[in-house]
Amino acid sequence: METAPTFCGVVAVLGAPNAGKSTLVNQLVGQKVAITSAKAQTTRARMLGIALYGPVQMILVDTPGIFEPKRRLDRAMVSAAWEGANSADAIILLVDPIKQRRHELIPLLESLENRPEKKILVLNKVDRAKKEPLLALAQELSEKVEFDEIFFVSALTGDGVEEMKEALARAMPEGPWMYPEDQVSDASERLLAAEITREQIYQQLHEELPYDTAVRPEQYKARPDGSLEIHQQIVVARESQRPIVLGKGGQRIKSIGEAARKELSEILGVKVHLFLHVKVLENWSEDKEVFEEMGLEWTK
């Protein structure tokens, strides 16, 4: 008996920081894989979501916002982003019509101009944007780059996402699936766990703590009762930041750990024991080892 053909391909999701890429990837995947956070540039590693549509598997490369890389950390994020777009079958350019962020859009458009992949323009936040300016923006952007298709969606409500997903699926080449059906994300669980803790740090401390905070996975082991024991180190750049993370009487780190543990248990479907401690590493962003543990390429 002949088996029905399968299709599989890579979709790179590009856009200025905070355009809503992670939210869109989550909508396409149908569960939380990409990390959503209100703080710009929080997607550090090349987080992958895997979306299924009938016989089609789409590997979504949720690339970090491509911005002017000044520090080594930024450079590593940018090279991870482009690595994601090097071998894509389709590229989505996601634009927030409300914020626009033109200074970041223009270089993205220029870099897309001569790329061979199928290009799809997606204007996000249609639930909040006015229709006329939306259409005018779509017109203006398509004059700069020849997009194969244009979609208007709301990554938040899911409006228009299904049609877009169908079009993406049609663009994927025939071939075997790269991941088994039950393995919806290859973002290794250790990194995912670290990302979720980091997301909580941002949500709870974004006013007080600069962007230079890392979460290093230390131990990750299954206990005999099937639950998971996870140890992580929260790395800050200065001694004065330690008390901020700990909070009064250790309350803040407790609350970060509690929220991260709850979310992890939900995602992984097992009970999680999470242990966090804070370490001061003055120049951690110059430390090759820390980078590699966070799933990033070390770039000079």
C-alpha positions in Angstrom: 0.0 0.0 0.0 1.4 3.4 -1.0 1.7 5.9 1.8 0.5 9.5 1.3 3.3 12.0 0.7 4.5 14.2 3.5 5.9 17.7 3.3 8.4 19.4 5.5 10.1 22.8 5.5 11.6 25.7 7.4 9.8 29.0 7.9 11.9 31.9 9.3 9.9 34.5 11.2 11.6 37.9 11.0 10.5 41.2 12.3 11.6 44.2 14.5 11.8 43.4 18.2 8.4 43.2 19.8 6.5 42.9 16.6 4.8 39.8 18.1 6.9 37.0 16.6 6.7 34.7 19.6 3.0 35.2 19.9 2.5 34.3 16.3 4.7 31.2 16.5 2.6 30.1 19.5 -0.6 30.6 17.5 0.8 28.5 14.6 2.1 25.8 16.8 -1.0 25.7 19.0 0.9 25.5 22.3 3.5 27.5 24.1 6.9 26.9 22.6 8.3 30.2 21.8 8.8 32.5 24.7 6.6 35.6 24.8 7.6 38.5 27.0 6.9 42.2 27.0 10.6 43.1 27.1 12.2 43.5 23.6 14.9 41.2 22.5 14.1 38.4 24.9 14.3 35.6 22.3 18.0 34.8 22.6 18.4 31.3 21.3 16.9 30.3 18.0 13.7 29.0 19.5 11.9 26.5 17.2 8.3 25.7 17.2 6.9 22.9 15.0 3.5 23.5 13.4 1.5 20.7 11.8 -1.0 21.1 9.1 -2.4 17.8 7.7 0.6 16.0 6.1 2.8 19.1 6.4 5.3 19.8 9.1 6.7 23.4 9.4 9.8 24.1 11.4 9.3 27.7 12.7 12.5 29.5 13.3 11.6 32.3 15.7 14.5 34.5 15.1 15.6 37.2 17.5 14.8 40.7 16.3 17.5 41.8 14.0 18.8 45.0 15.4 22.1 46.8 15.3 24.4 44.4 17.2 26.7 46.4 19.6 27.7 44.0 22.3 28.8 40.4 21.9 25.5 39.1 23.3 23.7 41.1 20.6 26.0 39.8 17.9 25.4 36.2 19.0 21.7 36.8 18.8 21.9 38.3 15.4 24.0 35.5 13.9 21.6 33.0 15.4 18.8 34.9 13.7 20.3 34.8 10.3 21.4 31.2 10.6 17.6 30.7 11.0 16.9 32.4 7.7 19.8 30.8 5.7 18.0 27.7 4.6 14.3 28.7 4.9 11.6 27.6 2.5 9.6 30.7 3.3 10.3 33.9 5.2 7.6 35.7 7.1 8.2 39.4 7.7 6.0 40.3 10.6 5.2 44.0 11.0 3.4 45.8 13.8 1.4 48.5 12.0 0.9 50.6 15.1 4.5 50.9 16.3 6.1 50.3 12.8 9.6 51.0 14.0 10.7 52.0 10.6 14.4 52.4 11.4 14.4 48.7 12.1 12.0 47.8 9.2 14.0 49.4 6.4 17.2 47.2 6.9 15.0 44.1 7.1 13.3 45.0 3.8 16.7 45.6 2.2 18.1 42.3 3.4 15.0 40.5 2.1 15.0 42.1 -1.3 17.3 39.6 -3.1 16.6 36.5 -1.0 15.4 33.5 -3.1 12.8 32.2 -0.6 9.0 32.7 -0.8 8.3 35.9 1.0 5.2 36.5 3.0 4.3 39.9 4.6 2.2 39.6 7.7 0.7 42.7 9.2 -0.1 42.0 12.9 -2.5 43.6 15.4 -5.4 44.0 13.0 -7.7 43.9 16.0 -6.3 47.3 17.0 -5.1 49.0 13.8 -7.3 51.1 11.6 -8.0 49.6 8.1 -7.0 52.5 5.7 -3.5 53.0 7.2 -3.1 49.2 7.2 -3.7 48.9 3.5 -1.5 51.9 2.7 1.3 50.4 4.7 0.9 47.0 2.9 1.0 48.8 -0.4 4.1 50.8 0.6 6.1 47.8 1.8 5.2 45.7 -1.3 6.7 48.5 -3.4 10.0 47.9 -1.7 10.0 44.1 -1.7 8.1 41.7 -3.9 6.1 39.7 -1.4 4.5 36.5 -2.7 1.5 36.9 -0.3 0.2 39.4 2.2 -1.8 38.5 5.3 -3.5 40.6 7.9 -3.7 38.9 11.2 -4.0 39.3 15.0 -1.3 37.0 16.6 -3.1 37.7 19.9 -6.6 36.6 19.0 -5.6 34.2 16.2 -7.7 36.1 13.6 -6.5 35.4 10.1 -3.8 33.0 11.3 -5.4 29.8 10.0 -5.5 31.2 6.4 -1.9 32.2 6.7 -0.9 28.7 8.1 -2.6 27.1 5.1 -0.6 29.2 2.6 2.6 28.4 4.5 1.8 24.7 4.3 1.3 25.0 0.6 4.8 26.5 0.2 6.6 23.5 1.9 8.5 21.0 -0.2 7.7 17.3 -0.2 9.9 15.2 2.1 10.0 13.3 5.3 9.1 15.0 8.6 12.2 16.1 10.6 10.6 15.5 14.0 8.3 12.8 15.3 4.7 14.0 15.6 4.7 14.0 19.4 7.9 16.1 19.6 6.5 19.6 19.0 9.5 21.5 19.9 13.2 20.7 19.7 14.1 23.6 22.0 15.7 21.3 24.4 13.7 21.1 27.7 16.7 22.4 29.6 16.8 25.6 27.6 13.1 25.9 27.6 13.1 25.7 31.4 15.8 28.4 31.6 13.9 30.6 29.2 10.7 30.3 31.3 12.6 31.3 34.4 14.1 34.2 32.6 10.7 35.3 31.3 9.5 35.4 34.9 12.5 37.5 36.0 11.6 40.0 33.3 7.9 40.0 34.1 8.5 40.6 37.8 11.6 42.8 37.7 11.6 44.5 34.3 11.6 48.0 35.9 14.5 47.3 38.2 16.8 44.9 36.4 18.8 45.6 33.2 18.6 43.2 30.3 22.0 41.6 31.3 20.5 38.7 33.2 21.2 35.1 32.2 19.7 31.9 33.5 22.1 28.9 33.3 20.8 25.4 33.4 22.7 23.4 36.0 21.1 20.1 36.8 18.1 18.5 35.1 17.1 15.1 36.3 14.1 12.8 36.6 13.3 11.6 40.1 12.1 7.9 40.6 8.5 9.1 41.1 8.5 10.6 37.6 8.8 14.2 38.7 11.6 16.5 37.5 14.3 18.2 39.6 15.7 21.3 37.9 18.5 23.5 39.3 19.3 26.8 37.7 21.6 29.7 38.4 20.5 33.3 37.9 23.5 35.2 36.7 23.7 39.0 37.3 26.4 41.3 36.3 26.8 43.3 39.6 26.7 42.6 43.3 24.1 45.3 43.7 21.7 43.3 41.6 21.7 40.3 43.8 19.4 41.8 46.5 17.0 42.9 43.7 16.6 39.3 42.5 16.4 37.9 46.0 13.9 40.5 47.3 13.1 41.2 50.9 13.7 38.0 52.9 14.1 36.0 49.7 10.4 36.7 48.7 11.2 37.8 45.1 13.2 34.8 44.1 10.6 32.6 45.7 7.8 34.2 43.7 9.9 33.9 40.4 10.6 30.2 41.1 7.0 29.5 42.0 5.6 31.0 38.8 8.3 29.4 36.6 7.7 26.0 38.3 3.9 26.2 37.7 4.3 27.0 34.1 6.9 24.3 33.5 4.7 21.7 35.2 1.9 22.6 32.8 4.1 22.5 29.7 6.0 19.3 30.5 3.0 17.6 32.1 4.9 16.4 35.2 5.5 17.7 38.7 8.6 20.0 38.7 10.9 20.8 41.7 12.8 24.0 40.8 15.8 25.3 42.7 17.2 28.7 41.9 20.2 30.5 43.2 21.8 33.9 42.3 25.4 34.3 41.2 27.3 37.4 40.4 29.6 37.1 37.3 30.9 40.5 36.4 31.6 40.0 32.8 29.3 37.1 32.0 28.4 38.4 28.6 32.1 37.9 27.6 32.0 34.3 28.8 32.0 31.7 26.1 30.7 28.9 28.4 27.7 30.9 29.5 26.8 31.6 25.9 27.0 28.0 24.8 24.9 26.9 27.7 22.2 29.4 26.5 22.2 27.7 23.1 24.1 30.6 21.4 27.0 30.7 19.0 30.0 32.4 20.4 30.9 35.1 17.9 34.0 37.2 18.1 
